[in-house]
């Protein structure tokens, strides 16, 4: 019986890039959000998750019962999920990394840098929960028992995205692109400027009560460098 269950346990990996955005909140909470799965998109294993595949499992378990792991290692939990739900796009998640642990802090820093940018879902499925299309050589996953969602290095599906890490505005790479496009800076100049802006924005809450001119300068710089819509 145990062997049968193990055979039905499958891992699906979905690319979750950390797009840092301006968020009010305490960075020490280690909060992030994004998508663990995208509906209707074929991954590198030729699997397509159908909308509604997670609904029953989520309703039965709740977010807290779905484990947040590192690289699918059952002995390395790295936090908890506060919210897991299906929307029109896919499996939307909000979680908190365990910032009191070394691994939790490491994962959070790697997320902010964009070095760790994958999420992967672990689930159990039976034969009635999927349908194989021989002509298209793809499998449609219709119902699963969601077990865990992991932060991973090499995902399979390039469509899912982690959209927010609390405590950050944009990634350094995003600021580099803005600097180069709007400021006509060289690549090296853009890197230096992007790093400075990122650090300044991350510290704005600390100086808001005492140095309003710093906040004003940051806002002015953001407005100047913000890409303009040319259409």
C-alpha positions in Angstrom: 0.0 0.0 0.0 2.8 2.4 0.9 4.6 1.6 -2.4 1.4 2.3 -4.3 1.1 5.7 -2.6 4.8 6.5 -3.3 4.3 5.7 -7.0 1.4 8.1 -7.2 3.4 10.9 -5.5 4.6 13.3 -8.2 6.6 16.4 -8.3 5.9 19.3 -10.7 8.2 22.3 -10.9 7.1 25.7 -12.0 9.3 28.8 -12.6 8.7 31.5 -10.0 10.8 34.6 -10.6 10.9 37.0 -7.7 9.8 40.4 -9.1 10.4 42.7 -6.1 7.8 45.4 -5.7 7.3 48.2 -3.2 5.4 46.8 -0.2 4.7 48.2 3.2 5.7 45.8 5.9 8.5 44.5 8.1 11.2 42.8 6.1 12.0 40.6 9.1 8.7 38.7 8.5 10.2 37.1 5.4 6.9 37.4 3.5 6.6 36.5 -0.2 3.8 35.7 -2.7 3.5 34.4 -6.2 2.3 31.3 -8.1 3.1 27.7 -7.5 1.3 26.6 -10.7 -0.1 28.2 -13.8 -3.2 26.8 -15.5 -3.2 25.7 -19.1 0.5 25.9 -19.5 2.6 22.8 -20.6 5.7 22.3 -18.5 8.9 20.5 -19.5 7.4 17.2 -18.5 4.4 17.7 -20.9 2.0 18.1 -18.0 -0.8 20.7 -18.1 -2.6 21.6 -14.9 -6.3 22.3 -15.4 -8.2 25.0 -13.5 -9.8 23.5 -10.4 -7.2 20.9 -9.9 -6.3 22.1 -6.4 -9.8 23.2 -5.3 -10.9 20.2 -3.3 -7.5 19.7 -1.7 -7.2 23.4 -0.6 -10.8 23.3 0.8 -10.0 20.1 2.8 -6.6 21.0 4.1 -6.2 24.8 4.3 -3.0 26.7 3.6 -1.2 25.8 6.9 -1.3 22.0 6.1 0.6 22.4 2.9 4.3 22.4 3.7 6.7 25.0 2.6 10.0 23.2 1.9 13.4 23.8 0.5 14.3 21.8 -2.7 11.6 19.1 -1.9 13.5 18.0 1.2 11.0 16.8 3.8 13.5 17.4 6.6 14.0 21.1 5.6 10.8 23.0 6.2 11.5 26.7 5.7 8.3 28.5 6.7 4.5 28.4 6.4 1.8 29.4 4.0 -0.7 31.9 5.1 -2.8 31.7 2.0 -3.2 29.3 -0.9 -6.0 29.7 -3.4 -6.9 29.3 -7.0 -7.6 32.3 -9.2 -8.0 32.6 -13.0 -4.3 32.4 -13.5 -3.2 29.6 -11.3 -2.3 28.5 -7.7 -1.7 31.8 -5.9 0.3 31.6 -2.7 1.4 33.8 0.2 4.0 32.6 2.6 6.4 33.5 5.4 9.9 32.2 5.6 11.2 31.2 9.1 13.6 34.2 9.6 14.7 32.8 12.9 16.4 29.9 11.2 19.6 30.0 9.1 17.9 28.3 6.0 15.0 30.7 6.2 17.2 33.8 6.2 19.3 32.3 3.4 16.3 31.5 1.2 15.0 35.0 1.7 18.2 36.7 0.7 18.5 34.5 -2.3 14.9 35.3 -3.3 15.7 39.1 -3.0 18.8 38.6 -5.2 16.9 36.6 -7.8 19.3 33.7 -7.3 16.6 31.3 -6.1 13.7 31.9 -8.4 11.7 28.7 -8.6 8.7 27.2 -6.9 7.7 23.5 -7.3 4.5 21.7 -6.2 4.5 18.2 -4.7 1.2 16.3 -4.9 -0.4 12.9 -5.0 -2.6 11.9 -7.9 -4.6 8.9 -8.9 -5.6 7.6 -12.3 -8.9 9.4 -12.3 -7.2 12.7 -11.5 -5.5 12.9 -14.9 -6.1 12.3 -18.6 -3.5 11.5 -21.2 -3.7 12.9 -24.7 -1.8 10.4 -26.9 -2.1 12.5 -30.0 -0.7 15.7 -28.3 1.6 13.6 -26.1 0.6 15.5 -23.0 -1.1 14.8 -19.7 -3.9 17.0 -18.3 -3.9 17.1 -14.5 -7.4 17.6 -13.3 -7.4 16.8 -9.5 -4.5 16.5 -7.1 -3.9 16.2 -3.4 -1.5 19.1 -2.8 1.2 18.1 -0.3 3.9 20.7 -0.4 5.4 23.6 -2.3 9.1 24.1 -2.4 11.6 26.8 -3.2 13.8 25.3 -5.9 16.7 26.3 -8.1 15.8 24.6 -11.4 12.1 24.5 -12.2 10.4 23.0 -15.2 7.6 25.4 -16.0 8.7 28.9 -17.2 5.3 30.5 -16.7 4.7 30.6 -13.0 6.1 33.7 -11.2 6.8 34.8 -7.6 5.7 38.3 -7.8 6.5 39.9 -4.4 9.0 39.7 -1.6 8.2 42.0 1.2 10.8 44.6 2.0 11.9 45.2 -1.5 10.9 47.5 -4.4 12.3 46.2 -7.7 15.2 43.8 -8.3 18.6 45.3 -8.8 18.4 43.9 -12.4 15.1 45.8 -13.0 16.6 49.0 -11.7 19.6 48.4 -14.0 17.4 48.2 -17.0 15.6 51.4 -15.9 18.8 53.3 -15.4 20.2 52.2 -18.8 17.0 53.0 -20.6 16.0 56.3 -18.9 19.4 57.5 -17.8 21.6 56.5 -20.7 24.1 54.9 -18.4 26.7 52.3 -19.2 26.2 48.8 -17.9 28.6 49.3 -15.0 27.2 52.7 -14.2 23.7 51.3 -14.2 24.8 48.5 -11.8 26.3 50.9 -9.3 23.3 53.3 -9.5 20.8 50.4 -9.2 22.5 49.1 -6.1 22.4 52.5 -4.5 18.7 53.1 -5.3 17.8 49.6 -4.0 19.5 50.2 -0.7 18.0 53.7 -0.3 14.5 52.3 -1.0 14.9 49.5 1.5 15.8 52.0 4.2 13.1 54.6 3.6 10.9 53.3 6.4 13.7 53.8 8.9 14.3 57.4 7.9 10.7 58.5 7.3 10.2 60.2 10.7 13.5 62.0 10.7 14.6 62.7 7.2 11.6 63.6 5.0 14.0 65.1 2.4 15.4 61.6 1.8 12.0 60.3 1.1 11.3 63.2 -1.3 14.6 62.6 -3.1 13.8 58.9 -3.6 10.3 59.7 -4.9 11.7 62.3 -7.3 14.3 59.9 -8.5 11.8 57.1 -9.0 9.5 59.4 -11.0 12.4 60.6 -13.2 13.6 57.0 -13.9 10.2 55.5 -14.3 9.7 54.1 -17.8 7.4 56.4 -19.8 4.5 55.0 -21.9 5.2 56.1 -25.5 2.0 54.9 -27.0 
